[in-house]
Structure formats: structure tokens, C-alpha cells
Amino acid sequence: MSVTERVLFSLVVNRALAPSSKLAAADWVTHDVHVDGLPDIDDDACYRAMDWLHEVQDDLEKRVFDEVANLLNLEVGLLFFDTTSTYFELEEADEPVARDDKGRLLPAEGDSPAEGDGKPADQAGFRAFGKSKDSRDDLPQIVIGMAVTRDGIPVRVWSWPGNTGDQKLIRQVKDDMRDWTLSKIVWVTDRGFSSERNRRYLRQGDHAYIVGEKLRSGSPEVRAALSRQG
């Protein structure tokens, strides 16, 4: 087994038995417990292992989901998606850098040219000021999204710069899940994701949606729903 695998195993065990920071976890592994094949580590090794996880994130999430879906016999025909934000006790946001329309960092040479599809790159730091769901607009934040099954089992998680609005996120989420070749999905979201474009997008590929709406909004969808008894 590689050192990276042992470090990641140790971090998972630490999270289960004695949750702590990476620095404290390294001290815990070195002095308090025995991990076969890993006599000691430092916090730098922990962070390098986490960096590697980030590099293989897409493939890793798919493989973890496949294993869990088989183990727990998950039903993924109905997926609930929502976002939240979490803030950092910092006075300044991160320096703006070039990102694609999914909030992902572009290579250095992509800072000034347009993206491959002709759209200009966004300039944003990851920890950025935005509309805080914790009522802390004065602090930089990131946006986190999660898709879960009807039983609340996480399927996949995303994160975006803190100034990202909800409206376009559901389209990216649907595109990302398409690569997992799941069967027909019914997407369930709150009214923060409701727009004609989003509803049309969620119907593509034989999928369907359940989206919250204000009863008094007067939209055609609400009027049609209220016209049916029950």
C-alpha cells in the first residue's frame, strides 16, 4: 500500500474516533495509535494527500458512489439538490483568478484568452463575498451544493466561489450527473432554482423535475397546479 493510501486511511479513522485538525491528526497518528505501514506522519503529508484527492475527485466520487449504491441498494431515481454557504473569518476575499463557468480554476495561460467555447473567463477568488445564507455578507464565503437520495444518502457534492448564484448551478449539476449514466432521474429543488430555462433543461434526456413555487407568484405553472383539485 502507498503512503498516500495509509495517510488517507489514518485521516478517515481520526475523523471517526478523534476528530481534529490535520496538525492534531498527524500528532495523533504518530504518538497515540498504531497504523500498520505508517509509523509517523506530519501535517504536510496530510495536506499532500488531500491535494491528490482533489486531483482525482471526479473519478473517485463515481467509484465511491458505485460501491455505496451496490452496498446499500440505493434508489437514485429521485434526487434532491440544494445549496448552502459557509463563511470564513477573514477580512479579505481571495485574489481574483481566471475560472471557467463552473467556477473551476483555469491554467495560468488561460487567464486572459477566452475559454474553449468562446466565452470569457470569470475573474473570481474562491473565497469571495456573496449573498450569505448565514446572514454574514460581510465575510468571504464559498457555496456548497449536494445531491442526496430520498433517504438523505449523499450522492455527490460540489463547491463554487462564494459569489456564485443558484440559478445556473442546477444545469451544471445535471450535466455532471449525466456522466454517471444513471437511469431516469426526477430532480427535486426549492424555488431558488425555478426558472423557465432551468425547468426546460431538467426535462432533457427523459428526466423530470419537482420544483417549489410561491403559490401567489401567479406563474402559469402555479395556476395550472391550483386548477386541479387536491
Secondary structure, DSSP 4 states (H G I P E B T S, - for coil): --HHHHHHHHHHHHHHHS---HHHHHHHHHHT--BTTBS---HHHHHHHHHHHHHTHHHHHHHHHHHHHHHHT---SEEEEEEEEEE-S-SSPPPPEEE-TTSPBPPGGGSSSPPTTSPPPEEE-SSB----TTS-TTS-EEEEEEEE-TT--EEEEEEEETT--STTHHHHHHHHHHTTT-S--EEEE-GGG--HHHHHHHTGGG-EEEE---TTS--HHHHHHHTS--
